[in-house]
Amino acid sequence: MAGQVTEDALQVTQVSQVTQVTNGAVLVASDLDRTLIYSTAALALTAPDPEAPRLLCVEVYEGKPLSYLTETSAALLTELGEAAVFVPTTTRTRAQYQRINLPGPAPKYAICANGGHLLVDGVSDPDWHARVLARLADECAPLDEVRAHLEATADPLWTRKHRVAEDLFAYLVLERELLPEDWVKELAVWAENRGWTVSLQGRKLYAVPKPLTKSAAMREVARRTGAGLTLAAGDSLLDADLLLAADRGWRPGHGELADSGWAAPTVTALPERGVAAGERILREFLSACR
């Protein structure tokens, strides 16, 4: 009899756990650039001009349109914002992120600077940022060392700009066609030995501390929201940890991950490229939410 009671109690506990997961919110953490939104150069419009999708501009910089998604994507994103906890997740700085005007409900949470800042109603959470800074100090070489190495080794012939983002990581704006491939490989090895990672995305090369991750910030939002299901999408090496941390993920047919053939059991590699991939990703998010 006692054994039967124990078994029944175990079954009740298991049902309760399943119910808790089923009833939890769905959290959607998605990269932005070249995943949901696209510059003119990244649109990859392949249909005849009369059949091209209608586009909506979602970012203006210095009075000029900069980033777009399709009007269909705009409608899907609005629907997604009502069906899930949508969390824009980007390597952009806070100022760069705030230039974007996405359709749909304003996200309560956003992840900027590759996880260095967790925005809550548009304001950086100071406790989260302090935790990030403590990890960086403990686990990797300082930013000044990496910045000095980049300045010493990046040839001005193919380097247009040196930038530091939020005092957290560094990046270069490059003349990609002139960039020596061996230099990138040598930099990656140098950075690896100091607890940093290197990612080449279009004309930008990022040097980012390994503890500075989108996935850590996503887990924090999941904890705060009680999410029972996490979904993610991204196209670059800096999105890999985010995709692996989510229950399900998607990557487009373009970008750093696609070019390297990167794959994971819980991540779907989509064939679509450019702005069409953004539309497909939003459809996948909505399907998973349902």
Backbone as CSV, one residue per row, in Angstrom:
resi,resn,N_x,N_y,N_z,CA_x,CA_y,CA_z,C_x,C_y,C_z
1,MET,0.824,-1.209,0.000,0.000,0.000,0.000,0.859,1.261,0.000
2,ALA,1.882,1.206,0.892,2.770,2.367,0.965,3.460,2.584,-0.370
3,GLY,3.846,1.458,-1.013,4.483,1.582,-2.316,3.560,2.187,-3.333
4,GLN,2.253,1.849,-3.268,1.279,2.397,-4.192,1.129,3.897,-4.000
5,VAL,1.107,4.343,-2.740,0.983,5.778,-2.456,2.176,6.528,-3.034
6,THR,3.370,5.969,-2.850,4.579,6.616,-3.370,4.527,6.737,-4.883
7,GLU,4.074,5.659,-5.544,3.973,5.669,-6.997,2.960,6.704,-7.473
8,ASP,1.816,6.777,-6.786,0.792,7.754,-7.156,1.318,9.174,-6.985
9,ALA,2.043,9.390,-5.875,2.587,10.724,-5.619,3.578,11.109,-6.708
10,LEU,4.384,10.114,-7.142,5.349,10.369,-8.198,4.649,10.754,-9.494
11,GLN,3.547,10.054,-9.812,2.800,10.347,-11.027,2.214,11.754,-10.980
12,VAL,1.690,12.153,-9.806,1.140,13.503,-9.651,2.219,14.549,-9.871
13,THR,3.418,14.276,-9.306,4.535,15.200,-9.469,4.927,15.335,-10.930
14,GLN,4.980,14.195,-11.638,5.347,14.224,-13.042,4.328,14.985,-13.860
15,VAL,3.041,14.777,-13.584,1.990,15.507,-14.292,2.095,16.986,-14.035
16,SER,2.390,17.346,-12.756,2.538,18.755,-12.398,3.683,19.393,-13.158
17,GLN,4.818,18.652,-13.278,5.965,19.195,-13.991,5.657,19.390,-15.463
18,VAL,4.959,18.415,-16.065,4.596,18.528,-17.470,3.664,19.708,-17.675
19,THR,2.687,19.870,-16.768,1.736,20.983,-16.881,2.458,22.313,-16.785
20,GLN,3.451,22.380,-15.852,4.194,23.629,-15.680,4.934,24.004,-16.953
21,VAL,5.578,23.026,-17.596,6.301,23.292,-18.829,5.344,23.684,-19.942
22,THR,4.224,22.956,-20.045,3.257,23.218,-21.101,2.651,24.606,-20.961
23,ASN,2.405,25.037,-19.705,1.745,26.315,-19.469,2.715,27.491,-19.493
24,GLY,4.019,27.229,-19.503,4.983,28.314,-19.478,4.932,29.123,-20.759
25,ALA,5.404,30.367,-20.666,5.433,31.232,-21.843,6.410,30.689,-22.876
26,VAL,6.200,31.054,-24.113,7.155,30.750,-25.178,8.053,31.969,-25.345
27,LEU,9.343,31.756,-25.245,10.309,32.839,-25.401,10.987,32.692,-26.760
28,VAL,10.990,33.761,-27.545,11.617,33.775,-28.858,12.760,34.781,-28.834
29,ALA,13.979,34.287,-28.871,15.163,35.145,-28.877,15.774,35.094,-30.275
30,SER,15.694,36.185,-30.990,16.173,36.184,-32.374,17.198,37.274,-32.629
31,ASP,18.265,36.876,-33.297,19.200,37.839,-33.856,18.437,38.753,-34.813
32,LEU,18.986,39.920,-35.080,18.312,40.887,-35.948,18.967,40.979,-37.323
33,ASP,20.169,41.540,-37.397,20.809,41.800,-38.694,21.093,40.518,-39.448
34,ARG,20.591,40.458,-40.686,20.770,39.311,-41.571,20.080,38.049,-41.044
35,THR,19.171,38.248,-40.077,18.299,37.165,-39.625,16.847,37.595,-39.775
36,LEU,16.481,38.719,-39.141,15.134,39.264,-39.317,15.116,40.535,-40.147
37,ILE,16.164,41.363,-40.047,16.205,42.614,-40.801,17.446,42.631,-41.692
38,TYR,17.356,43.377,-42.812,18.381,43.279,-43.839,18.708,44.648,-44.431
39,SER,19.992,44.890,-44.637,20.414,46.071,-45.377,20.134,45.841,-46.855
40,THR,20.238,46.902,-47.642,20.025,46.772,-49.089,20.951,45.726,-49.686
41,ALA,22.201,45.721,-49.255,23.180,44.788,-49.809,22.894,43.339,-49.434
42,ALA,22.150,43.129,-48.348,21.916,41.768,-47.853,20.546,41.214,-48.219
43,LEU,19.713,41.984,-48.934,18.342,41.550,-49.226,18.291,40.277,-50.061
44,ALA,19.224,40.114,-50.975,19.290,38.924,-51.846,17.974,38.698,-52.581
45,LEU,17.508,39.727,-53.254,16.268,39.615,-54.031,16.579,38.930,-55.355
46,THR,15.985,37.773,-55.592,16.302,36.982,-56.775,15.161,36.932,-57.786
47,ALA,13.941,37.283,-57.384,12.803,37.242,-58.304,12.893,38.405,-59.287
48,PRO,12.218,38.307,-60.422,12.148,39.458,-61.342,11.613,40.686,-60.616
49,ASP,12.090,41.846,-60.986,11.729,43.076,-60.282,10.228,43.246,-60.058
50,PRO,9.366,42.952,-61.052,7.929,43.137,-60.815,7.355,42.200,-59.742
51,GLU,8.106,41.131,-59.432,7.631,40.157,-58.449,8.317,40.315,-57.094
52,ALA,9.157,41.316,-56.949,9.875,41.516,-55.686,8.892,41.821,-54.560
53,PRO,9.180,41.369,-53.349,8.274,41.635,-52.227,8.284,43.107,-51.838
54,ARG,7.160,43.572,-51.324,7.111,44.932,-50.788,7.903,44.964,-49.489
55,LEU,8.690,46.024,-49.329,9.582,46.120,-48.186,9.167,47.248,-47.246
56,LEU,9.423,47.036,-45.967,9.179,48.048,-44.945,10.513,48.435,-44.322
57,CYS,10.820,49.722,-44.310,12.049,50.206,-43.685,11.847,50.254,-42.170
58,VAL,12.776,49.638,-41.424,12.661,49.615,-39.964,13.838,50.296,-39.273
59,GLU,14.760,50.869,-40.067,15.878,51.590,-39.467,16.333,52.712,-40.384
60,VAL,16.508,53.893,-39.787,17.034,55.052,-40.500,18.266,55.532,-39.750
61,TYR,19.349,55.812,-40.480,20.573,56.297,-39.868,21.059,57.514,-40.628
62,GLU,21.222,58.623,-39.911,21.654,59.893,-40.495,20.762,60.275,-41.675
63,GLY,19.471,60.081,-41.480,18.483,60.495,-42.472,18.333,59.572,-43.653
64,LYS,19.003,58.415,-43.628,18.951,57.493,-44.760,18.397,56.145,-44.323
65,PRO,17.537,55.519,-45.148,17.029,54.183,-44.816,18.160,53.175,-44.794
66,LEU,18.121,52.275,-43.809,19.252,51.368,-43.632,18.848,49.893,-43.600
67,SER,17.768,49.550,-42.905,17.399,48.145,-42.741,15.929,47.926,-43.060
68,TYR,15.647,46.711,-43.571,14.302,46.409,-44.059,13.877,45.001,-43.654
69,LEU,12.563,44.792,-43.686,11.987,43.458,-43.739,10.809,43.523,-44.704
70,THR,10.277,42.377,-45.097,9.136,42.412,-46.007,7.886,42.817,-45.240
71,GLU,6.901,43.332,-45.959,5.643,43.684,-45.302,4.981,42.445,-44.705
72,THR,5.151,41.309,-45.361,4.629,40.062,-44.795,5.326,39.750,-43.477
73,SER,6.637,39.941,-43.420,7.373,39.729,-42.170,6.883,40.668,-41.076
74,ALA,6.566,41.892,-41.446,6.065,42.852,-40.464,4.782,42.345,-39.824
75,ALA,3.880,41.801,-40.627,2.626,41.258,-40.097,2.894,40.039,-39.220
76,LEU,3.814,39.177,-39.654,4.147,37.984,-38.875,4.791,38.361,-37.548
77,LEU,5.656,39.369,-37.557,6.327,39.792,-36.329,5.323,40.390,-35.348
78,THR,4.348,41.118,-35.857,3.294,41.650,-34.995,2.523,40.510,-34.338
79,GLU,2.195,39.500,-35.115,1.493,38.337,-34.576,2.353,37.604,-33.551
80,LEU,3.644,37.484,-33.829,4.550,36.802,-32.909,4.655,37.545,-31.581
81,GLY,4.690,38.873,-31.650,4.785,39.664,-30.430,3.585,39.502,-29.518
82,GLU,2.467,39.105,-30.080,1.263,38.879,-29.292,1.165,37.438,-28.798
83,ALA,1.897,36.522,-29.446,1.791,35.099,-29.115,2.914,34.612,-28.210
84,ALA,3.999,35.369,-28.111,5.176,34.907,-27.368,5.896,36.085,-26.740
85,VAL,6.869,35.777,-25.883,7.775,36.794,-25.361,8.886,36.957,-26.389
86,PHE,8.781,37.979,-27.218,9.767,38.197,-28.278,10.898,39.058,-27.744
87,VAL,12.131,38.544,-27.869,13.310,39.218,-27.326,14.313,39.477,-28.446
88,PRO,14.384,40.693,-28.981,15.453,41.014,-29.938,16.801,40.763,-29.288
89,THR,17.685,40.068,-30.013,18.943,39.614,-29.430,20.064,39.940,-30.413
90,THR,20.911,40.900,-30.049,21.816,41.472,-31.045,23.201,41.768,-30.482
91,THR,24.172,41.817,-31.370,25.521,42.271,-31.020,25.602,43.789,-31.081
92,ARG,24.590,44.429,-31.603,24.572,45.896,-31.665,24.687,46.513,-30.269
93,THR,25.243,47.723,-30.232,25.219,48.499,-28.996,23.793,48.949,-28.720
94,ARG,23.577,49.474,-27.539,22.230,49.965,-27.199,21.800,51.082,-28.147
95,ALA,22.714,52.001,-28.451,22.362,53.113,-29.344,22.015,52.603,-30.733
96,GLN,22.768,51.625,-31.223,22.488,51.062,-32.547,21.156,50.313,-32.554
97,TYR,20.874,49.601,-31.485,19.598,48.877,-31.398,18.417,49.843,-31.366
98,GLN,18.582,50.942,-30.655,17.463,51.876,-30.479,17.110,52.631,-31.751
99,ARG,17.948,52.521,-32.780,17.579,53.097,-34.084,16.525,52.253,-34.797
100,ILE,16.376,51.005,-34.395,15.471,50.086,-35.079,14.050,50.283,-34.557
101,ASN,13.111,50.354,-35.477,11.702,50.528,-35.119,10.918,49.334,-35.660
102,LEU,10.881,48.265,-34.863,10.232,47.031,-35.300,8.712,47.141,-35.188
103,PRO,7.982,46.509,-36.088,6.522,46.475,-35.968,6.103,45.566,-34.823
104,GLY,4.866,45.745,-34.371,4.342,44.902,-33.303,4.520,45.522,-31.933
105,PRO,4.105,44.806,-30.893,4.237,45.315,-29.523,5.691,45.576,-29.162
106,ALA,5.929,46.627,-28.412,7.297,46.934,-27.980,7.796,45.822,-27.064
107,PRO,8.943,45.207,-27.370,9.448,44.116,-26.528,9.792,44.611,-25.125
108,LYS,9.386,43.858,-24.116,9.744,44.226,-22.746,11.231,44.015,-22.515
109,TYR,11.767,42.939,-23.106,13.181,42.618,-22.943,13.896,42.702,-24.290
110,ALA,15.151,43.117,-24.248,16.020,43.075,-25.419,17.435,42.808,-24.936
111,ILE,18.181,42.059,-25.737,19.564,41.722,-25.405,20.476,42.449,-26.387
112,CYS,21.357,43.295,-25.856,22.267,44.091,-26.688,23.717,43.775,-26.339
113,ALA,24.622,44.234,-27.206,26.058,44.073,-26.982,26.424,42.622,-26.728
114,ASN,25.774,41.714,-27.479,26.050,40.278,-27.409,25.807,39.691,-26.021
115,GLY,24.895,40.295,-25.285,24.586,39.817,-23.942,25.140,40.692,-22.842
116,GLY,25.899,41.713,-23.209,26.476,42.592,-22.200,25.460,43.480,-21.515
117,HIS,24.382,43.786,-22.228,23.305,44.594,-21.654,21.971,43.885,-21.852
118,LEU,21.227,43.755,-20.775,19.870,43.232,-20.816,18.934,44.404,-20.569
119,LEU,18.211,44.801,-21.623,17.299,45.928,-21.498,15.946,45.448,-20.975
120,VAL,15.422,46.178,-20.010,14.084,45.927,-19.483,13.295,47.212,-19.679
121,ASP,12.302,47.156,-20.535,11.539,48.350,-20.916,12.480,49.445,-21.411
122,GLY,13.497,49.040,-22.161,14.404,49.989,-22.796,15.572,50.450,-21.953
123,VAL,15.658,49.994,-20.696,16.709,50.446,-19.778,17.590,49.267,-19.386
124,SER,18.906,49.467,-19.421,19.830,48.395,-19.073,19.709,48.015,-17.603
125,ASP,19.622,46.710,-17.346,19.543,46.194,-15.981,20.946,46.267,-15.355
126,PRO,21.149,47.109,-14.338,22.503,47.299,-13.794,23.063,46.053,-13.125
127,ASP,22.215,45.261,-12.484,22.698,44.044,-11.816,23.218,43.044,-12.835
128,TRP,22.491,42.878,-13.942,22.954,41.967,-14.976,24.289,42.438,-15.556
129,HIS,24.394,43.723,-15.852,25.623,44.250,-16.440,26.796,44.058,-15.486
130,ALA,26.582,44.246,-14.194,27.651,44.058,-13.210,28.107,42.602,-13.180
131,ARG,27.165,41.665,-13.302,27.517,40.241,-13.330,28.363,39.916,-14.560
132,VAL,28.008,40.507,-15.683,28.779,40.280,-16.916,30.202,40.798,-16.750
133,LEU,30.352,42.018,-16.234,31.677,42.605,-16.066,32.549,41.766,-15.136
134,ALA,31.952,41.208,-14.090,32.708,40.369,-13.157,33.229,39.121,-13.859
135,ARG,32.417,38.505,-14.703,32.854,37.309,-15.437,33.990,37.645,-16.405
136,LEU,33.862,38.759,-17.098,34.905,39.138,-18.050,36.232,39.366,-17.339
137,ALA,36.195,40.009,-16.196,37.420,40.279,-15.444,38.087,38.988,-14.978
138,ASP,37.272,37.987,-14.661,37.796,36.729,-14.121,38.282,35.757,-15.197
139,GLU,37.690,35.806,-16.402,37.840,34.684,-17.325,38.577,34.973,-18.634
140,CYS,38.901,36.218,-18.930,39.560,36.458,-20.226,40.477,37.676,-20.167
141,ALA,41.293,37.804,-21.202,42.221,38.930,-21.289,41.443,40.243,-21.386
142,PRO,42.024,41.338,-20.929,41.316,42.621,-20.952,41.141,43.168,-22.366
143,LEU,40.117,43.979,-22.525,39.812,44.598,-23.810,40.996,45.400,-24.349
144,ASP,41.698,46.109,-23.488,42.805,46.949,-23.952,43.882,46.129,-24.660
145,GLU,44.136,44.924,-24.185,45.141,44.064,-24.820,44.697,43.659,-26.228
146,VAL,43.427,43.308,-26.362,42.897,42.899,-27.659,42.862,44.087,-28.618
147,ARG,42.450,45.208,-28.119,42.383,46.404,-28.966,43.776,46.786,-29.472
148,ALA,44.770,46.714,-28.596,46.136,47.057,-29.002,46.642,46.090,-30.065
149,HIS,46.300,44.818,-29.925,46.737,43.832,-30.919,46.106,44.109,-32.279
150,LEU,44.834,44.449,-32.284,44.155,44.759,-33.541,44.780,45.983,-34.210
151,GLU,45.075,46.998,-33.426,45.655,48.209,-33.993,47.059,47.961,-34.538
152,ALA,47.764,47.019,-33.917,49.141,46.743,-34.333,49.204,45.837,-35.566
153,THR,48.210,44.996,-35.760,48.305,43.983,-36.814,47.374,44.212,-38.000
154,ALA,46.309,45.004,-37.841,45.372,45.240,-38.948,45.946,46.296,-39.895
155,ASP,46.176,45.918,-41.125,46.787,46.804,-42.123,45.810,47.912,-42.517
156,PRO,46.233,49.183,-42.454,45.361,50.288,-42.885,44.892,50.161,-44.333
157,LEU,45.591,49.361,-45.130,45.199,49.160,-46.518,43.801,48.577,-46.617
158,TRP,43.439,47.686,-45.690,42.118,47.052,-45.752,41.279,47.267,-44.488
159,THR,41.729,48.156,-43.622,40.974,48.466,-42.404,40.438,49.888,-42.469
160,ARG,39.136,50.026,-42.505,38.530,51.355,-42.598,38.312,51.997,-41.231
161,LYS,37.904,51.194,-40.242,37.595,51.767,-38.925,37.943,50.775,-37.822
162,HIS,38.411,51.308,-36.695,38.556,50.556,-35.447,37.466,51.051,-34.492
163,ARG,36.739,50.127,-33.895,35.660,50.522,-33.000,35.665,49.666,-31.728
164,VAL,35.241,50.272,-30.613,34.997,49.560,-29.360,33.522,49.742,-29.021
165,ALA,32.850,48.652,-28.696,31.414,48.682,-28.433,31.135,48.531,-26.942
166,GLU,30.558,49.560,-26.357,30.098,49.536,-24.965,31.208,49.165,-23.966
167,ASP,32.470,49.407,-24.341,33.609,49.021,-23.500,33.597,47.539,-23.163
168,LEU,33.051,46.731,-24.094,32.940,45.295,-23.878,33.709,44.479,-24.920
169,PHE,33.668,44.896,-26.169,34.346,44.162,-27.232,34.765,45.130,-28.325
170,ALA,35.547,44.616,-29.284,36.074,45.452,-30.366,35.645,44.895,-31.709
171,TYR,35.577,45.786,-32.690,35.324,45.315,-34.050,35.976,46.256,-35.053
172,LEU,36.226,45.712,-36.239,36.823,46.457,-37.331,35.837,46.516,-38.487
173,VAL,35.859,47.622,-39.220,35.146,47.732,-40.491,36.192,47.599,-41.584
174,LEU,35.991,46.632,-42.486,37.047,46.218,-43.404,36.678,46.404,-44.867
175,GLU,37.698,46.454,-45.706,37.540,46.266,-47.143,37.653,44.765,-47.371
176,ARG,36.530,44.099,-47.395,36.515,42.632,-47.335,37.304,41.987,-48.488
177,GLU,37.215,42.572,-49.678,37.873,41.951,-50.824,39.405,42.009,-50.714
178,LEU,39.929,42.903,-49.863,41.381,43.024,-49.687,41.894,42.292,-48.451
179,LEU,40.988,41.760,-47.647,41.352,41.147,-46.368,42.077,39.816,-46.569
180,PRO,43.301,39.654,-46.041,44.001,38.367,-46.151,43.340,37.322,-45.249
181,GLU,43.002,36.188,-45.819,42.337,35.132,-45.065,43.226,34.595,-43.950
182,ASP,44.526,34.536,-44.199,45.448,34.018,-43.190,45.472,34.899,-41.955
183,TRP,45.312,36.216,-42.156,45.325,37.114,-41.005,44.155,36.808,-40.069
184,VAL,42.995,36.539,-40.616,41.822,36.220,-39.794,42.062,34.935,-39.007
185,LYS,42.644,33.931,-39.658,42.920,32.663,-38.975,43.933,32.849,-37.855
186,GLU,44.975,33.626,-38.110,45.990,33.878,-37.087,45.398,34.658,-35.910
187,LEU,44.528,35.622,-36.219,43.878,36.390,-35.160,42.985,35.486,-34.314
188,ALA,42.278,34.575,-34.944,41.385,33.669,-34.216,42.166,32.804,-33.228
189,VAL,43.331,32.315,-33.648,44.163,31.505,-32.750,44.681,32.357,-31.599
190,TRP,45.154,33.551,-31.914,45.654,34.467,-30.876,44.561,34.771,-29.861
191,ALA,43.353,35.052,-30.352,42.238,35.396,-29.471,41.803,34.204,-28.619
192,GLU,41.767,33.023,-29.236,41.370,31.800,-28.519,42.227,31.582,-27.281
193,ASN,43.501,31.834,-27.401,44.424,31.628,-26.279,44.228,32.640,-25.164
194,ARG,43.434,33.668,-25.415,43.187,34.704,-24.409,41.729,34.770,-23.983
195,GLY,40.966,33.748,-24.357,39.573,33.683,-23.917,38.632,34.538,-24.744
196,TRP,39.022,34.833,-25.989,38.199,35.630,-26.886,37.856,34.822,-28.137
197,THR,36.857,35.256,-28.863,36.494,34.616,-30.122,36.424,35.663,-31.222
198,VAL,36.611,35.229,-32.460,36.602,36.125,-33.620,35.487,35.714,-34.559
199,SER,34.747,36.686,-35.067,33.647,36.426,-35.998,33.702,37.443,-37.127
200,LEU,33.683,36.950,-38.378,33.710,37.808,-39.566,32.319,37.826,-40.188
201,GLN,31.683,38.998,-40.172,30.315,39.132,-40.671,30.268,40.281,-41.678
202,GLY,30.163,39.934,-42.946,30.146,40.976,-43.964,31.426,41.784,-43.928
203,ARG,31.279,43.093,-43.748,32.455,43.973,-43.710,32.987,44.182,-42.300
204,LYS,32.416,43.485,-41.325,32.828,43.691,-39.937,33.469,42.436,-39.361
205,LEU,34.570,42.651,-38.645,35.222,41.580,-37.906,35.115,41.895,-36.418
206,TYR,34.534,40.961,-35.675,34.304,41.155,-34.249,35.302,40.338,-33.434
207,ALA,35.818,40.939,-32.383,36.592,40.231,-31.366,35.808,40.365,-30.063
208,VAL,35.335,39.235,-29.551,34.376,39.238,-28.441,34.848,38.287,-27.341
209,PRO,34.797,38.693,-26.080,35.165,37.780,-24.988,34.225,36.572,-24.964
210,LYS,34.780,35.391,-24.737,33.955,34.184,-24.742,32.834,34.200,-23.696
211,PRO,33.049,34.769,-22.503,31.950,34.775,-21.539,30.804,35.733,-21.911
212,LEU,31.035,36.581,-22.895,30.013,37.545,-23.322,29.122,36.861,-24.352
213,THR,27.996,36.307,-23.914,27.176,35.473,-24.793,25.708,35.882,-24.775
214,LYS,25.082,35.699,-25.915,23.645,35.902,-26.014,22.891,34.850,-25.214
215,SER,23.437,33.642,-25.171,22.724,32.548,-24.507,22.553,32.794,-23.014
216,ALA,23.572,33.350,-22.358,23.458,33.612,-20.917,22.335,34.606,-20.644
217,ALA,22.256,35.644,-21.468,21.190,36.636,-21.287,19.823,36.027,-21.601
218,MET,19.754,35.159,-22.610,18.487,34.504,-22.926,18.003,33.646,-21.753
219,ARG,18.928,32.908,-21.147,18.551,32.083,-19.994,18.023,32.936,-18.852
220,GLU,18.603,34.126,-18.670,18.127,35.020,-17.616,16.707,35.497,-17.903
221,VAL,16.414,35.838,-19.159,15.054,36.249,-19.508,14.091,35.070,-19.342
222,ALA,14.524,33.870,-19.727,13.680,32.682,-19.552,13.363,32.464,-18.083
223,ARG,14.355,32.673,-17.223,14.121,32.518,-15.782,13.106,33.540,-15.281
224,ARG,13.244,34.778,-15.717,12.352,35.834,-15.235,10.918,35.665,-15.739
225,THR,10.776,35.139,-16.928,9.446,35.017,-17.536,8.807,33.652,-17.296
226,GLY,9.572,32.709,-16.749,9.054,31.364,-16.555,8.790,30.644,-17.858
227,ALA,9.583,30.925,-18.872,9.357,30.334,-20.186,9.470,28.815,-20.136
228,GLY,8.501,28.155,-20.763,8.531,26.701,-20.846,9.116,26.200,-22.138
229,LEU,9.272,27.093,-23.135,9.825,26.734,-24.432,10.634,27.913,-24.940
230,THR,11.856,27.654,-25.377,12.695,28.724,-25.918,13.023,28.426,-27.375
231,LEU,12.856,29.444,-28.223,13.124,29.355,-29.653,14.150,30.425,-30.017
232,ALA,14.987,30.144,-31.011,16.025,31.107,-31.373,16.358,31.013,-32.852
233,ALA,16.928,32.099,-33.388,17.406,32.116,-34.769,18.608,33.035,-34.853
234,GLY,19.516,32.713,-35.793,20.694,33.541,-36.001,21.515,33.021,-37.157
235,ASP,22.417,33.861,-37.656,23.179,33.502,-38.855,24.677,33.459,-38.649
236,SER,25.182,33.968,-37.523,26.638,34.122,-37.380,27.205,33.231,-36.286
237,LEU,28.533,33.170,-36.245,29.220,32.409,-35.212,28.823,32.893,-33.827
238,LEU,28.567,34.185,-33.672,28.174,34.733,-32.380,26.761,34.321,-31.979
239,ASP,26.019,33.694,-32.901,24.676,33.185,-32.589,24.682,31.706,-32.238
240,ALA,25.805,31.026,-32.432,25.834,29.575,-32.247,25.450,29.186,-30.825
241,ASP,25.994,29.881,-29.823,25.669,29.537,-28.438,24.186,29.762,-28.142
242,LEU,23.590,30.789,-28.755,22.166,31.065,-28.582,21.330,29.930,-29.157
243,LEU,21.680,29.479,-30.357,20.939,28.404,-31.004,21.047,27.109,-30.219
244,LEU,22.209,26.828,-29.676,22.402,25.600,-28.914,21.681,25.637,-27.570
245,ALA,21.533,26.822,-27.010,20.884,26.949,-25.701,19.368,26.854,-25.795
246,ALA,18.808,27.166,-26.952,17.346,27.139,-27.117,16.849,25.712,-27.313
247,ASP,15.571,25.507,-27.043,14.967,24.192,-27.287,14.931,23.881,-28.781
248,ARG,14.656,24.907,-29.584,14.664,24.751,-31.034,15.271,25.997,-31.663
249,GLY,15.974,25.818,-32.771,16.596,26.955,-33.427,16.540,26.829,-34.940
250,TRP,16.760,27.954,-35.612,16.779,28.006,-37.072,17.923,28.910,-37.518
251,ARG,18.556,28.551,-38.613,19.545,29.428,-39.231,19.217,29.552,-40.709
252,PRO,19.453,30.738,-41.289,19.168,30.934,-42.712,20.206,30.259,-43.599
253,GLY,19.955,30.282,-44.903,20.871,29.665,-45.851,22.053,30.534,-46.222
254,HIS,22.209,31.667,-45.564,23.353,32.545,-45.770,24.039,32.769,-44.431
255,GLY,25.176,33.431,-44.468,25.849,33.824,-43.237,26.978,32.900,-42.837
256,GLU,27.620,33.263,-41.748,28.813,32.577,-41.275,28.550,31.108,-40.949
257,LEU,27.411,30.819,-40.303,27.100,29.439,-39.931,26.827,28.588,-41.164
258,ALA,26.057,29.130,-42.109,25.759,28.392,-43.337,27.025,28.166,-44.152
259,ASP,27.867,29.184,-44.258,29.085,29.069,-45.056,30.033,28.006,-44.505
260,SER,30.012,27.827,-43.193,30.900,26.839,-42.565,30.259,25.468,-42.452
261,GLY,28.979,25.362,-42.821,28.278,24.089,-42.716,27.905,23.724,-41.294
262,TRP,27.874,24.712,-40.404,27.573,24.456,-38.995,26.177,23.847,-38.843
263,ALA,26.070,22.842,-37.977,24.791,22.170,-37.769,24.697,21.676,-36.337
264,ALA,23.487,21.469,-35.863,23.235,20.917,-34.539,21.898,20.183,-34.574
265,PRO,21.717,19.167,-33.736,20.494,18.359,-33.789,19.202,19.141,-33.607
266,THR,19.228,20.197,-32.800,18.007,20.946,-32.524,17.861,22.193,-33.393
267,VAL,18.766,22.359,-34.361,18.757,23.555,-35.206,18.432,23.166,-36.642
268,THR,17.445,23.836,-37.224,17.046,23.582,-38.600,17.771,24.544,-39.530
269,ALA,18.444,24.000,-40.528,19.125,24.815,-41.543,18.137,25.075,-42.675
270,LEU,17.759,26.328,-42.850,16.784,26.686,-43.877,17.487,26.955,-45.209
271,PRO,16.817,26.684,-46.315,17.439,26.951,-47.614,17.340,28.414,-48.044
272,GLU,16.355,29.140,-47.515,16.136,30.523,-47.951,17.310,31.415,-47.556
273,ARG,17.573,32.382,-48.429,18.636,33.346,-48.212,18.061,34.760,-48.252
274,GLY,18.754,35.697,-47.611,18.326,37.091,-47.658,17.011,37.315,-46.946
275,VAL,16.313,38.364,-47.373,15.102,38.785,-46.671,14.026,37.700,-46.683
276,ALA,14.046,36.805,-47.669,13.095,35.689,-47.694,13.328,34.752,-46.516
277,ALA,14.569,34.628,-46.079,14.876,33.790,-44.924,14.259,34.372,-43.653
278,GLY,14.282,35.711,-43.531,13.664,36.340,-42.373,12.190,36.025,-42.282
279,GLU,11.526,36.045,-43.424,10.098,35.723,-43.464,9.859,34.266,-43.070
280,ARG,10.676,33.364,-43.584,10.537,31.947,-43.257,10.779,31.697,-41.763
281,ILE,11.766,32.352,-41.198,12.060,32.188,-39.770,10.873,32.603,-38.918
282,LEU,10.238,33.707,-39.260,9.076,34.159,-38.488,7.925,33.168,-38.602
283,ARG,7.746,32.588,-39.767,6.708,31.561,-39.922,7.019,30.345,-39.044
284,GLU,8.285,29.970,-38.994,8.681,28.835,-38.158,8.452,29.125,-36.674
285,PHE,8.791,30.340,-36.244,8.535,30.732,-34.859,7.055,30.591,-34.511
286,LEU,6.208,31.136,-35.362,4.763,31.108,-35.103,4.237,29.677,-35.101
287,SER,4.698,28.863,-36.010,4.275,27.467,-36.047,4.662,26.755,-34.764
288,ALA,5.867,27.003,-34.273,6.312,26.363,-33.042,5.525,26.860,-31.828
289,CYS,5.154,28.147,-31.833,4.358,28.688,-30.734,2.982,28.017,-30.660
290,ARG,2.448,27.647,-31.815,1.120,27.056,-31.840,1.125,25.596,-31.465
